[in-house]
Amino acid sequence: MRTDSSPGTLPAREHLPAATAGTPVLDVVIPVYNEEKDLRPCVLRLHDHLTRTFPYPFRITIADNASTDTTPDVARLLETRIPEVTSFRLEQKGRGRALRTVWSASDAPILAYMDVDLSTDLNALLPLVAPLISGHSDLAIGSRLARSSRVVRGAKREFISRSYNLILRGSLQARFSDAQCGFKAIRRDVAQVLLPLVEDTGWFFDTEMLVLAERAGLRIHEVPVDWVDDPDSTVHIVKTATDDLKGVWRVGKALATGSLSLDRLTRPFGDDPRDREIMDVPKGLARQLVGFCVVGGLSTLFYLLLYSGFRQFSGSQVANALALLVSAIANTAANRRLTFGVRGRSGAVRHQAQGLVVFGIGLALTSGSLVALNAATSDPAHSTELAVLIAANLAATVLRFLLFRVWVFPDRREGEEQPTDAAAPHQPFPSQYPTAAPTTGPPAPLPQLRGAPYDAHGAYDTTRFRPGEAEDGAWRDATIRLQPVRPHDTDPGDAR
């Protein structure tokens, strides 16, 4: 998997500003291969629809995937006759390669694509891109499997589509409903960071992009669509399915081994700068609760098995102490790694020692419950003992989590400086931003902010980035030439 994208996190989502003159808000890419018959009516129909219904400037980009018929001539003719249409030719096949190349060099803040057959009703286009324009979502997909979608296609394609999505859910834990509908959109600031991580250049490109985006916590908006199957589609189903399964294995392996740096795709909480540093709210509480409950449930089962085994040759108090001791050591180790994300051996002995203190509290609660039970009846049944111990363990679990979180595994940041002036006023924006200019002398240079594409005089530095590598959603010059992202790629066996 590619891991060479620039480090850093995405900024908070914001509503797109008013478009500047000559800059399209939406760039719709149509990847084509030998589509000389369908290309012209497709572009004319799409252009007419956008002209009538889309309230922002737009562009239609024809991405020719090494066609061998007259498709390039048709594309150039449409480009000369319609101002909003541009064309670009790649000398290698692959829908993913075409989308990555055009999207990486586009200056439009919203990037979309659709198949040339226009199987999807175009009335879904504005609902598709509206959440991206407003800043609500990062990606948007059309879904043929939503309940309110209306789809006309054969049983064979229906079976393949649903089976493929079941495979994605079972193997990659995907939660989006339709990976392969040729009707998607993405914000350009997201694409610039996400696309370098996507390796596939063919039909699996969509799936890989969505899986990585979802795993990184990006928001994917789904739009129910009306879709009519094209019986003349040139997609090779068997080869595509085989390549997709290979891609599922590759992506699943990369996610399992942690070879992808998806943290660079995270966004801050909320769109208001005041929300970006949330005070007095525990971080990761929900995730830690889930992990603690899972570990606690398994530890309880482990404890009960140990207790039942020790009870065969010892009294209840001894069996309880031994079972609780062994399970406590295992519980501390599991929570250290899985719940609180502490890796390495540093502090492991101290954590186990603190865990034993927590174990002592649990021992006191459970032993006390057994003493109370024996005081109430001289010969309690084994099932009654287990019930009492389960109740006592549930009570001890709550206290154990709190002690683990605030004492054993506190959320401390290494090297974090504490504020020295308690009376310092609240500043909603980071302190590295200049607050006032000097009153005398030459103007001071702006501070060099990490990832900020500005020069020493505060002007936007257009020479800093190569095509497709701009950061933080900065719009590039509209006259930039499209260049293949990986010009040395060869794919002679691609039948798509």
N, C-alpha and C positions, 0 to 999 in steps of 0.2 A: 504494500500500500504506500502511496505517496504521503510523506510527512514533511514536505519542504515548504509549506506555506509560512508566511510571516507570522511571528508570534503576536499575542495580544488578544484582547477580548473585543467583541462588538460593542458599539455604543448603544445607548438606550434607543428604542424605536421612537421615531418622530414622524409626524404628519409631513408629507412632502411639501416643500415651499412652492409658491407660485412658479410656474415654469418660465424660464428665461426665453427670450425670442430665439426661435430657430432650434431649440432643444426639445426633442420629443420626450414625453413622460413615459410612453409605452413603446417598447420595441418588440414586435411579434415576429419570431423567427419561424420560417417554414422550411424544414430540412427536406430535400427532395433527391431522388435518384431515379433517373429515367422516367420522368413524369411529364413528358411533352404534351400529352393530351389533357391532363387535369390541372396543370399549373396555371394557365391563363384564367379559366373560369373560377378557380379557387381564389386567386389574388383579386380579381375584379369583385367577386362577391364579398370577400373580407374587407376590401377597401371601401366598398359602398356601405357596408354595415358600420364600420368605424366612423366614417364621415357623418352618418346620420345619427349615431347613438353615443359615440364616445366624446366626452366633453373636454378632452385634453389633446394636445398635439401627439401624434403617433408616427411610427415608422413600421413598415413591413419589410423584413429582410429575408430574401430568398437565399438559402444556404445549399448550394449544389454539391452533392457528395460524389464527385467524379463520374457524372453521368456520361454515357456513351452515345446518347441520341441527341436530339436537337433541344434538350432542356436548357442548356446554357444560352442558346440563341433566344429562346422564349423569355428567359429571365432578363437578358439585356434589353430586349424590346420593351418589356414592361417597365424597366428602370428608366428608360428614356422618355416614356410617355406619361408616367405617373410620378409626380414629385416625391410622394411619400414612400416610394418603393426603391429599395436598393438590392443589389445582388452580390454574392460572393461565392467564389468557386474554390473547393478543396480538391486536391488531387488524390485524396485517399477516402475510402468509404468509412461509414460509421456515423450513425445519428448522434451518438454522444460526442464524438470528435467535433462534429459540426456545431453542436450547441455550445460546447465549451469554448471553441474558437470565437464564435460570434458574440456570445455573452461576455466573454472576458474583455473584448475590445469595445463593447457598446458604451455609449455615453448616456443612455436612458436609465433613469433610476428604477424602472420596473421592466423586467425582462420576462417574456412569455414565449411559448411555442405551441404550435398545433400541427397536426398531420395535414397533409395536402388534400386528403379526401374530404375534409371538413365533416367527418362523421358526427361531431359534436355540434349541437345547436348553438349558434353564435350568440344567442340571447344570454348565455351563461358567461360570456367574456367579461362584461362589466362587473357582475358579482364576483368573478374570479380575482380581479385585480384590485377591487375597491378596498379590501382589508389590508393590502400591501401599501396602497397609497395613503391610507389613514394612519399607518403605523401600527395597526393592531396585530398583524401577522407577518411572518418572515417568508413563508412559502404558501402557495395555494395550488390545489389540485382538483381537477374534475373527477367525480366519482360516479361510475356506472353501477356500483353496488349499493348505493344509498337507497333507503326505503322509498324516497320520493322520486328517484330516477326512473326514467322510462327508456327502456332499451329494446331494440329490435336486432337480434342476431341469432345465428344458428346455435343448436344445442352443443356442437363440438367446441366452438369458441367460448361459450358460456361455461362449459365444464372446465376447460383449460384455465380460464381466467380465475374462476373461484378456487380451483385447486392450487394455483400458483399463490394466491393470497393466503390460503390456509398454510402453505409451506412457509411463507414469510412470517406469519404469526407464530407458528410452532418453532421455527428455527432461529429467527432473528428478533422475535418478540415485537414485531411491527404492529402498531395500532392503527395506522391509516388503512383505509378500506380498499383502495384501488391504486396499485402501483404503476400499471402500464397504460392507463388512459392517456392518449396523446393530447393532453390539454392541461398545461401547467404554467405557473408563473413564480417568479422569485424576485426579491429585492436585490438590487445590484450590489449593495454593501455586503449582503450575505453571500452572494455568489462569488465575490472576490476572495473570500476567505474559505468558502466551502468547496468550490470547484477544484482547487489544487489537491484536495484530499480524495477526490473521486478518480478512480483508476480506469474504469471501463470506458470504452470508446464506442460501444454499440448500443444495443437495446436495453441492456442492464443498467445503463447510465442513470436512468430515472430512479430505479429502485435503490441503487447505491446512494444516490444523492439524498433521497428521502430517509433512508435508514440512518445515515450519519447525522442528518439534521435532527431527526427525532431523538437519537441517543444523546445529542448535544443539548437537548432541551429547547430547541427552536420551536416556534409555534407554526403548525401546519393547518391551514384552513381548507376545509373540504366543501365543494360545491356540487350538489346533485345536478346531473346533466341529463338531457335527452340525447340519445345516441343511436344511430342507425348504422349497422355494420356495412362495410364496403365489400361486396362479393369479389371485386377485382383486386383486392389487396395483394401486394407482392411480398408480404412477410413470409419467410420460411419458418413455419411453426415448429417443426422438429428441431432444426438447428438453433432457433432462438430459445426454445425451452432448454436445450442442452447447455447452451452458453449461460443462460440465467441460473441454472442449478450450480454450474461451476462458480458463478459470481456469488451466489448465496454462501457456498462453502468458503470462498476466499474472504468475504467480508465477515462472516461469522468467526473465522479463525483470527482475523485481525482484531476484532472486538474482544475476543476471549483472551488474547495475549496482551492486550493493552498497547498495541503498537501505533495507535492513532491518538494524536493530541487533540481531543475534541474540546478541551477546556477553553481553547481559543475562540470557540464559537458561542460561549455563554454571553448572555446579556445581563446588565444590572436590573434590579427590581424596579419596575415602574418607569414612567417617562419624565416625571418631575425630578429635577436634580436634587430636591430635598429628600427624595425617597431613596437615593442611591446609597446613602449611608444610614441604615436603619439602626437606631440605638435601642438598647434594652430588649431586643427580641432575640432569643436563642437561635443560632444559625444551625440549620440542618436538623431541627428538632423532629420533624415528621419522619424523615428518613431514619434517624436514630431510634425512634420509637418502634418503627417497623422492624428494624434489625434486632433490637433488643427483645421484642416479643417473639420473633422467630427463634433466636438463640435461647431465650428463656423456655419456650415450649419444648425444644429439643433437650435442654438441660433437665427439665422436669421429668421427661420420659427416661432419660439416662439415670437420674437420681432414683426414680421409682424402681427401675430394674436393679440398680445396685443395692437398694434397701432390701428388696425381696431376696436377693442373693445372700447378703450379709445376715439377714434375719434367720437363715437356715441354721446357723451355728453360733449365734450371739443374741443377746437381749435387744430389745427395741431401742434403748438409748445408744448402745454401742453401734448397732447397725445404722441408726440415723446419723451419728457423728461421722462414721467412716464414709457413708454414701454422700453426705453433704460435703465432706472435705474433698473427695475426688471430683465430684461434679462441680464444686466451686472453682477448683483449679482449671478445669476444662472450660467452665463458663467465663472466667476472667480472660483466658486466652482467646476464646472465640469473640467475646465482645471487644476486646482490644483490637483485633484485626478487622472484624466484619462490621461492627456497629460504629466504632469511633475512628476507624481508619488509621490506627497507629501501626506503622510498619517498622521493621528492623528490631534489633535486640536492645537498643538503647532504652533504659528505663524499665525493661521487662521484669527484673527482679523486684524493683520497687512497686510496680503495678501489681505483681502477685502478692506482695506483702500487704499492700492496701486491700487487695481483694480478699485476703484472709481475714482482715478486720471486718469487712463486710460479711464474710462467711460467719464470723463469730456472732454478729447480730442476727443472722438468719438461724444460726444454731440455737441461740437463746429463744427465739420465737418458736421454732419447731419443737425444741425440747420442752419449753414451757407448755406447749399445747399437749404434748404427750403426758406430762405430769398432771395436767388438769384432767385429761381423759382417764388416766389410771386412778385418780382420786374419785372420779365419778363412778367408775365401775372397775371391779377387781380383775375381770377377765374380758377385755374388749375383743371383739372380732377383728380379724386381720383387715377386712374391708373397711371397718370403722376407723382403724388406725390410718389407713391410706387416705380416707376422706378428710380426716382431721389434718393430716400432714399437707394435703393439697391446699386446704383453706389457709393454713399457716404460711405455706410457700407463696400463695397469691398475695398475702399481706406483706410478706418480706420482699416480694418482687418490686413493688412500687418504691419502697425505701432503697432497695438496691440500685435501681435505675438512677434515682436522684443522687445517691452517693457516687456512683460511677461518673455521672455527668459533671458534677460540680467539684469532686475531690480527686477521684482516681484518674479520670481522663478529661481534665478541664480543657476548654477551647482557648489555649494560649497561643499567641502569635510570636514567633521567634523574632527578637530584635525590635519589637514594636515599642516606640517611644510613647510614654504617657505624657499628657499635657501637664505643663508645670504651672500654668496660670489658670487657676480655677475660675477666675472672673472673666476670662476671655470670652468675647461675644461669639455667638453662634454664626458660623459662616457656611451658608448652604453650598457654596462652590469650593472646589479644591483650592488650597492656599497658594499653589504654584502659579495661578493666574495673576497677572499684574493688576493692581487695584488703582494705581495712580501713576501718571507720568512725571518725571522730574521737572521742576519748574525752571531750572537753568541748565545751560550746557547742551551738548548734542543729545539727541534722543537715545535712550538706552536700548540695546537690542532686546527683543523679546526672549524669554527663557525658552530653551529647547525642550519642548514637551515630547514625551515618548509617543511616537506614532503620529505627531502632528506635522502635516506636509506644508510648513510655512518657512520662509527664509528669515534672515535676521531683521528685515524691515517690516515683517508682518504680512508680506505678500504671499500669495499661494505659489508654491514652488512646483511648476509644471514639469521640471526636468528630473524630479526625484524618482518618478515611477516609470517603469516600462509599460507598454500596453497590457492591460489586464491585471495590474498590480497596485492600483490605487487603493488607499485605505480610507476607512470611515465614511464611505459613500461620497467622496469628492468627485465631482463631475469633471471629466476630461474634455479636451478639445474635440469638437464634433467632427473635425477633419482628420482625425486619426485613422491611419490605415489598418485594416484588419490583417493580422498575421496569425498563422497557425500556432497554437500554444506549444505543440510538440512536433515541429516540422519533420523530424526524422522518423516519425512513426510509420510503420508499414503494416498493412493488413491485407495481404494478397488473398487470403482465404475467406474474407468476409463476404458473405453472399447477400448482405443487406444493402 
